[in-house]
Amino acid sequence: MNNQPSPLPNVSRRAFLKTSAATAAALGSVTASIGPVFAAGSDRIRVGLVGCGNRGTGAAMNCVLSSPGVEIVALGDLFQDKLDKALETLKDTSGKKEWSCSSPWTRADAVKVTKDTCFTGFDACQKVIASGVDLVILATPPAFRPLHLKAVVAAGKNAFIEKPVAVDPAGARSIIASAEQAKEKGLAIVAGTQRRHQPRYVEMMKRVHNGDIGALTGGECYWVGCCVRRWGFSSPRQPQWSDLEWQLRNWYFFTWLSGDHIVEQHVHNIDVLNWALGTHPTDALGMGGRQWRTQPEYGNIWDHFAVRYRYPNGATVLSMCRQNDNCYETITEVINGAKGKAFGGRIEGANPWKFDGDERSAYEQEHADLIKSIRDGRPLNEGRQVAESTLAAIMGRMSAYTGQIVQWNWAMEKSQLGLWPKENLKLGPYPVPPVAVPGETKLM
């Protein structure tokens, strides 16, 4: 295969959705004649991956390792070199260990991808959908996920969608609409908020919801430290890259693509507090800034946030995330109650408890639960819950960026903020949007 990026056609959100609808219509006559896309009880799941970066490739491995009878049959990405690297990794038989996997990768036999089922460009998602898959893994930059999930559900396919699922309120609303449509069609949607599938968290939450720490009064959640520049997410700009290609290849550092790190990363911790409290916050008041991210290669995102969330029962949650080197680090959540507190698979207080069971990789367990639900004919649907956690993180960012308090009802129902570019996407000049300045950036 050619290692040069394929030319990307002009694309707008409206054009993408129109194309997605056409794809679904073209598939309609086929799916109507065979009934459900996947028959309950079958032992084979054909998986297509859309978004062939490190996380997408890891998710494909997690999916195969989670359950027998899973095959990766199609790959799609904007760029040919990304696709080629993913295919090379998945076909590797040397037994290398991927960080999210419970065992070395030795399942190249489960990779049934051919030259004809490798797709590049902005229409790669539609082509993967149409390639004969049962399940689509969506691991593109978050800005694309509402568009891609809409297309997957319209075509009658099951989905694994990486978190976060949106970067703005419009995207969160779209995810919820797709989740409702998936429910009507009997399709599964599982999100990459893997703590919801991790036994120590599942068992802890059972006890929290059973009242073991009493009435919930608040909590704390942190993703503090763990600087992304150490993780190698930044790709030095190449002379042949246009503005837009550079941003797409370094999507993490641009709010319109990633949602900023409070949304892309810290959503995990916010989701745990939503889970514990059984709902979403009523409002967010945030602050933060950009101290070391002053170089152009780090785009326009901030490097630290602190947000106070209030919940319907009166509980208050403190949320902090930071990406600075040589600082204290912690990734955790604390749930406070009248009789104690819960954190990290343990409870302290009136009813002490500590998890001592076995755990597999939570990144595999979420796929195992997804596939079992499909095979059992009782599909899981996590679309709304992950959309609500994503929107909570977005509210925190919006409040910090603008210096204003953000109400849930306003964000969900009235916010007009949409970060998708107004002009059609095409490789070429695309100025980086300005860094947000509280008091100057407007709440929309």
C-alpha positions as CSV (number, residue, x, y, z in Angstrom):
1,M,0.0,0.0,0.0
2,N,1.0,3.6,-0.7
3,N,2.5,5.3,2.4
4,Q,1.5,8.8,1.3
5,P,-1.7,10.3,2.8
6,S,-4.7,10.1,0.6
7,P,-6.2,13.4,-0.6
8,L,-9.1,14.4,1.6
9,P,-12.3,15.7,0.0
10,N,-14.0,18.8,1.2
11,V,-16.4,17.9,4.0
12,S,-18.8,19.7,6.2
13,R,-20.9,18.4,9.1
14,R,-24.0,18.6,6.9
15,A,-22.3,16.9,3.9
16,F,-21.1,14.1,6.2
17,L,-24.5,13.5,7.6
18,K,-26.0,13.5,4.1
19,T,-23.4,11.0,2.9
20,S,-24.1,8.9,6.0
21,A,-27.8,8.8,5.3
22,A,-27.1,7.7,1.7
23,T,-24.9,4.9,3.0
24,A,-27.6,3.8,5.3
25,A,-30.1,3.9,2.6
26,A,-27.9,1.8,0.3
27,L,-27.6,-0.8,3.1
28,G,-31.2,-0.7,3.9
29,S,-32.4,-3.2,1.2
30,V,-29.8,-5.6,2.4
31,T,-30.4,-5.4,6.2
32,A,-34.1,-5.4,5.7
33,S,-33.9,-8.8,4.0
34,I,-31.7,-10.5,6.6
35,G,-33.1,-9.1,9.8
36,P,-30.8,-8.0,12.6
37,V,-27.2,-7.3,11.6
38,F,-26.0,-9.9,14.2
39,A,-27.9,-13.0,15.1
40,A,-28.0,-13.7,18.8
41,G,-26.0,-16.9,19.6
42,S,-23.7,-16.6,16.6
43,D,-20.0,-17.2,17.5
44,R,-18.4,-14.7,15.0
45,I,-18.2,-11.0,15.4
46,R,-16.8,-9.1,12.4
47,V,-15.2,-5.8,13.6
48,G,-14.2,-2.7,11.7
49,L,-11.9,-0.1,13.2
50,V,-12.3,3.6,12.4
51,G,-9.4,5.7,13.7
52,C,-6.1,3.8,13.5
53,G,-4.0,5.7,16.0
54,N,-2.5,4.1,19.1
55,R,-5.8,4.0,21.1
56,G,-7.7,2.6,18.1
57,T,-5.2,-0.1,17.5
58,G,-5.1,-0.9,21.2
59,A,-8.9,-1.1,21.2
60,A,-8.9,-3.5,18.3
61,M,-6.5,-5.7,20.3
62,N,-8.7,-5.4,23.4
63,C,-11.7,-6.5,21.4
64,V,-10.0,-9.6,20.0
65,L,-8.5,-10.6,23.3
66,S,-11.8,-10.1,25.2
67,S,-13.8,-12.9,23.6
68,P,-13.5,-15.8,21.3
69,G,-14.7,-15.5,17.7
70,V,-13.8,-11.9,17.2
71,E,-12.2,-10.9,13.9
72,I,-10.9,-7.5,12.7
73,V,-12.0,-7.3,9.1
74,A,-11.7,-3.6,8.1
75,L,-9.7,-0.6,8.9
76,G,-10.3,3.1,8.2
77,D,-8.4,6.3,8.8
78,L,-7.9,9.7,7.4
79,F,-4.3,8.9,6.6
80,Q,-2.7,6.0,4.8
81,D,0.4,5.9,7.0
82,K,-1.7,5.7,10.1
83,L,-3.6,2.8,8.6
84,D,-0.4,1.0,7.5
85,K,1.1,1.3,11.0
86,A,-2.0,-0.1,12.6
87,L,-2.1,-3.0,10.2
88,E,1.6,-3.8,10.7
89,T,1.0,-3.8,14.5
90,L,-2.0,-6.0,14.3
91,K,-0.3,-8.4,12.0
92,D,2.8,-8.6,14.2
93,T,3.5,-12.1,15.5
94,S,6.4,-11.3,17.7
95,G,4.4,-11.1,20.9
96,K,4.8,-7.5,21.9
97,K,2.8,-6.2,24.9
98,E,0.4,-3.3,24.3
99,W,-0.1,-1.3,27.5
100,S,-3.9,-1.9,27.8
101,C,-3.8,-5.6,27.1
102,S,-3.6,-8.3,29.7
103,S,-1.2,-10.4,27.6
104,P,1.2,-10.0,24.8
105,W,-0.3,-9.7,21.3
106,T,-0.2,-13.0,19.5
107,R,-3.6,-12.9,17.7
108,A,-2.5,-11.9,14.2
109,D,-4.6,-14.8,13.0
110,A,-7.8,-12.9,14.0
111,V,-6.9,-10.0,11.6
112,K,-8.7,-10.7,8.4
113,V,-8.1,-7.3,6.9
114,T,-7.4,-7.2,3.1
115,K,-6.3,-4.5,0.7
116,D,-10.0,-4.2,-0.3
117,T,-11.1,-3.5,3.3
118,C,-8.6,-0.7,4.1
119,F,-10.1,2.7,3.6
120,T,-8.7,6.2,3.9
121,G,-10.1,9.7,3.7
122,F,-13.1,11.4,5.3
123,D,-15.4,8.8,3.9
124,A,-13.5,5.9,5.5
125,C,-16.1,5.5,8.2
126,Q,-18.9,4.9,5.7
127,K,-16.8,2.5,3.8
128,V,-15.9,0.5,6.9
129,I,-19.6,0.4,7.8
130,A,-20.5,-1.0,4.3
131,S,-17.7,-3.6,4.3
132,G,-19.7,-6.3,6.1
133,V,-19.0,-5.7,9.7
134,D,-21.2,-6.4,12.8
135,L,-19.4,-4.0,15.2
136,V,-17.6,-0.7,14.5
137,I,-14.9,0.7,16.9
138,L,-14.9,4.5,16.8
139,A,-11.5,5.9,17.8
140,T,-11.1,9.0,15.7
141,P,-10.5,12.4,17.2
142,P,-13.5,13.2,19.4
143,A,-14.9,15.9,17.1
144,F,-15.8,13.2,14.6
145,R,-17.5,10.8,17.0
146,P,-21.1,12.3,16.9
147,L,-21.0,12.1,13.1
148,H,-19.6,8.6,13.0
149,L,-22.0,7.2,15.6
150,K,-24.9,8.7,13.7
151,A,-23.7,6.9,10.6
152,V,-23.1,3.6,12.4
153,V,-26.5,3.5,14.0
154,A,-28.3,4.6,10.8
155,A,-26.7,1.6,9.1
156,G,-27.8,-0.8,11.8
157,K,-24.4,-1.6,13.3
158,N,-23.3,-2.0,16.9
159,A,-20.7,0.4,18.2
160,F,-17.8,0.7,20.6
161,I,-17.2,4.4,21.0
162,E,-14.1,5.8,22.7
163,K,-14.5,8.6,25.2
164,P,-15.1,11.5,25.1
165,V,-17.9,11.3,22.6
166,A,-18.2,15.0,21.8
167,V,-16.4,18.4,22.1
168,D,-19.4,20.7,22.3
169,P,-23.0,20.6,23.5
170,A,-24.3,20.1,19.9
171,G,-22.2,16.9,19.7
172,A,-23.4,15.6,23.1
173,R,-27.0,16.1,22.0
174,S,-26.3,14.2,18.8
175,I,-24.9,11.3,20.7
176,I,-28.0,11.1,22.9
177,A,-30.2,11.1,19.8
178,S,-28.2,8.3,18.2
179,A,-28.3,6.3,21.5
180,E,-32.1,6.6,21.5
181,Q,-32.2,5.4,17.9
182,A,-29.9,2.5,18.7
183,K,-32.3,1.5,21.5
184,E,-35.2,1.4,19.1
185,K,-33.2,-0.7,16.7
186,G,-31.8,-3.1,19.4
187,L,-28.2,-2.1,18.8
188,A,-25.4,-2.1,21.3
189,I,-23.3,1.0,22.2
190,V,-20.5,0.6,24.8
191,A,-18.2,3.5,25.6
192,G,-14.6,3.7,26.5
193,T,-15.3,4.7,30.1
194,Q,-13.8,1.4,31.3
195,R,-14.2,2.0,35.0
196,R,-17.9,1.1,34.5
197,H,-16.7,-2.4,33.7
198,Q,-13.8,-2.8,36.2
199,P,-14.8,-5.2,39.0
200,R,-13.3,-3.1,41.8
201,Y,-15.3,-0.1,40.7
202,V,-18.5,-2.2,40.0
203,E,-18.4,-3.8,43.5
204,M,-17.6,-0.5,45.2
205,M,-20.5,1.2,43.4
206,K,-22.9,-1.6,44.5
207,R,-22.1,-0.8,48.1
208,V,-22.2,3.0,47.6
209,H,-25.7,2.7,46.0
210,N,-26.7,0.2,48.8
211,G,-26.1,3.0,51.4
212,D,-22.8,1.7,52.9
213,I,-21.4,5.2,53.1
214,G,-24.7,6.8,53.9
215,A,-26.3,9.7,52.0
216,L,-23.9,11.1,49.5
217,T,-22.6,14.5,50.3
218,G,-20.0,15.2,47.6
219,G,-16.8,14.0,46.2
220,E,-13.5,14.7,44.6
221,C,-12.0,13.7,41.3
222,Y,-8.5,14.2,39.9
223,W,-6.4,13.6,36.9
224,V,-3.4,15.6,38.1
225,G,0.0,15.2,36.5
226,C,0.7,12.8,33.7
227,C,1.9,15.4,31.1
228,V,0.9,14.5,27.6
229,R,4.2,15.6,26.1
230,R,5.8,12.7,27.9
231,W,3.4,10.4,26.1
232,G,4.6,11.4,22.7
233,F,1.3,12.7,21.4
234,S,3.0,15.6,19.6
235,S,4.0,15.0,16.0
236,P,6.6,17.5,14.8
237,R,5.2,19.4,11.8
238,Q,6.5,18.3,8.5
239,P,7.1,20.7,5.6
240,Q,4.5,19.0,3.4
241,W,1.7,19.3,5.9
242,S,-0.9,21.9,5.6
243,D,-2.3,23.7,8.6
244,L,-5.3,21.4,8.7
245,E,-3.3,18.2,8.3
246,W,-0.9,19.3,11.1
247,Q,-3.9,19.9,13.4
248,L,-5.5,16.6,12.5
249,R,-2.3,14.7,13.2
250,N,-1.9,16.5,16.5
251,W,-5.6,16.6,17.4
252,Y,-5.1,16.4,21.1
253,F,-3.8,19.9,21.3
254,F,-6.8,21.7,19.6
255,T,-10.0,22.3,21.4
256,W,-12.2,21.9,18.3
257,L,-10.8,18.3,17.8
258,S,-10.2,17.0,21.4
259,G,-12.3,19.2,23.6
260,D,-9.2,20.1,25.7
261,H,-7.7,17.6,28.2
262,I,-10.5,18.2,30.8
263,V,-12.9,16.6,28.2
264,E,-10.5,14.1,26.5
265,Q,-8.9,12.7,29.6
266,H,-10.5,13.9,32.8
267,V,-13.9,12.7,31.6
268,H,-13.0,9.3,33.1
269,N,-13.0,10.7,36.7
270,I,-16.1,12.9,36.2
271,D,-17.9,9.9,34.9
272,V,-17.2,8.0,38.1
273,L,-18.8,10.8,40.2
274,N,-21.8,10.9,37.9
275,W,-22.1,7.1,38.3
276,A,-21.9,7.3,42.1
277,L,-24.4,10.2,42.3
278,G,-26.7,8.6,39.7
279,T,-27.1,11.7,37.6
280,H,-25.3,14.7,36.1
281,P,-24.4,18.0,37.8
282,T,-26.8,20.9,37.7
283,D,-24.0,23.5,37.2
284,A,-20.3,24.0,36.8
285,L,-18.0,26.8,38.0
286,G,-14.5,26.5,36.7
287,M,-11.1,28.1,36.3
288,G,-7.7,27.3,34.9
289,G,-5.2,28.4,32.4
290,R,-2.2,27.8,30.2
291,Q,1.2,28.1,31.8
292,W,3.7,26.1,29.9
293,R,1.8,25.4,26.7
294,T,3.1,28.5,25.0
295,Q,4.8,26.9,22.0
296,P,2.8,26.7,18.7
297,E,3.1,22.9,18.6
298,Y,0.8,22.6,21.7
299,G,-2.1,24.2,19.9
300,N,-4.7,26.2,21.9
301,I,-5.6,23.9,24.8
302,W,-5.0,24.8,28.4
303,D,-2.8,22.8,30.8
304,H,-4.8,23.0,34.1
305,F,-8.4,23.2,35.3
306,A,-10.3,23.2,38.6
307,V,-14.1,23.0,38.6
308,R,-16.8,22.9,41.2
309,Y,-19.8,20.8,40.2
310,R,-23.1,20.8,42.1
311,Y,-25.6,18.0,41.9
312,P,-29.4,17.8,42.4
313,N,-29.2,16.4,45.9
314,G,-27.0,19.2,47.1
315,A,-23.7,17.3,46.8
316,T,-20.6,19.3,45.7
317,V,-17.8,17.8,43.7
318,L,-14.3,19.2,43.3
319,S,-12.7,18.4,40.0
320,M,-9.0,19.0,39.1
321,C,-6.9,18.1,36.2
322,R,-3.4,19.3,35.3
323,Q,-0.7,18.4,32.8
324,N,2.6,19.9,34.1
325,D,5.9,18.0,34.5
326,N,7.7,17.7,37.8
327,C,4.5,18.0,39.9
328,Y,2.6,15.8,42.3
329,E,0.5,13.2,40.4
330,T,-2.7,11.4,41.2
331,I,-5.5,9.9,39.2
332,T,-8.4,9.1,41.5
333,E,-11.9,9.7,42.7
334,V,-13.3,10.0,46.2
335,I,-17.0,9.6,47.0
336,N,-18.0,11.2,50.3
337,G,-21.0,10.1,52.4
338,A,-22.5,10.7,55.8
339,K,-21.1,7.4,57.1
340,G,-17.8,7.2,55.2
341,K,-16.0,7.5,51.9
342,A,-15.3,5.2,48.9
343,F,-12.3,5.4,46.7
344,G,-10.2,3.1,44.5
345,G,-12.0,-0.1,45.3
346,R,-12.3,0.4,49.1
347,I,-14.6,1.9,51.7
348,E,-13.6,3.6,54.9
349,G,-16.1,4.4,57.7
350,A,-19.0,2.6,59.3
351,N,-18.9,-0.2,56.8
352,P,-15.3,-0.8,55.8
353,W,-14.5,-2.9,52.8
354,K,-11.7,-3.6,50.4
355,F,-11.8,-5.3,47.0
356,D,-9.7,-8.4,46.9
357,G,-11.1,-10.2,43.8
358,D,-9.5,-11.0,40.5
359,E,-9.5,-8.4,37.7
360,R,-8.6,-8.6,34.0
361,S,-7.8,-5.6,31.9
362,A,-10.8,-3.2,32.2
363,Y,-10.0,-2.3,28.6
364,E,-10.8,-5.9,27.6
365,Q,-13.7,-6.3,30.0
366,E,-15.6,-3.5,28.4
367,H,-15.4,-5.3,25.1
368,A,-16.2,-8.6,26.6
369,D,-19.4,-7.1,28.2
370,L,-20.3,-5.5,24.8
371,I,-19.9,-8.7,22.8
372,K,-21.7,-10.8,25.4
373,S,-24.6,-8.4,25.2
374,I,-24.8,-8.6,21.5
375,R,-24.6,-12.4,21.5
376,D,-27.2,-12.7,24.2
377,G,-29.6,-10.4,22.3
378,R,-29.7,-7.9,25.2
379,P,-27.6,-5.1,23.9
380,L,-25.9,-2.7,26.3
381,N,-26.5,1.0,25.5
382,E,-24.2,3.4,27.3
383,G,-24.7,6.3,24.8
384,R,-26.7,8.6,27.1
385,Q,-24.5,8.1,30.2
386,V,-21.2,8.8,28.4
387,A,-22.8,11.8,26.6
388,E,-23.9,13.2,29.9
389,S,-20.4,12.7,31.4
390,T,-18.9,14.3,28.4
391,L,-21.2,17.3,28.6
392,A,-20.3,17.7,32.3
393,A,-16.7,18.0,31.3
394,I,-17.5,20.3,28.5
395,M,-19.4,22.5,30.9
396,G,-16.4,22.7,33.1
397,R,-14.3,23.8,30.2
398,M,-16.9,26.3,29.0
399,S,-17.0,27.9,32.5
400,A,-13.2,28.1,32.8
401,Y,-12.8,29.5,29.3
402,T,-15.4,32.2,29.8
403,G,-15.3,32.9,33.6
404,Q,-19.0,32.3,33.8
405,I,-21.1,29.7,35.7
406,V,-22.7,27.2,33.3
407,Q,-26.1,25.6,34.1
408,W,-26.8,22.0,32.9
409,N,-30.3,22.8,31.4
410,W,-28.9,25.8,29.5
411,A,-26.0,23.8,28.1
412,M,-28.2,20.8,27.1
413,E,-31.0,22.8,25.7
414,K,-29.9,26.2,24.6
415,S,-26.1,26.5,24.1
416,Q,-25.3,27.3,20.5
417,L,-21.6,26.4,20.9
418,G,-20.4,24.3,17.9
419,L,-16.7,23.9,17.4
420,W,-16.9,22.2,14.0
421,P,-15.3,24.6,11.4
422,K,-17.9,26.7,9.6
423,E,-16.1,26.1,6.2
424,N,-15.7,22.8,4.6
425,L,-12.8,20.8,5.8
426,K,-10.0,20.5,3.2
427,L,-6.3,20.1,3.4
428,G,-4.9,23.6,3.3
429,P,-4.7,26.8,5.4
430,Y,-6.6,26.7,8.6
431,P,-5.6,29.2,11.3
432,V,-5.5,27.9,14.9
433,P,-8.4,29.4,16.9
434,P,-7.2,31.8,19.6
435,V,-6.5,30.6,23.2
436,A,-9.5,31.2,25.4
437,V,-9.3,34.2,27.8
438,P,-11.8,34.3,30.7
439,G,-13.8,37.5,30.7
440,E,-13.2,37.9,26.9
441,T,-14.2,34.5,25.5
442,K,-18.0,34.6,25.2
443,L,-20.4,32.0,26.6
444,M,-22.4,30.6,23.7
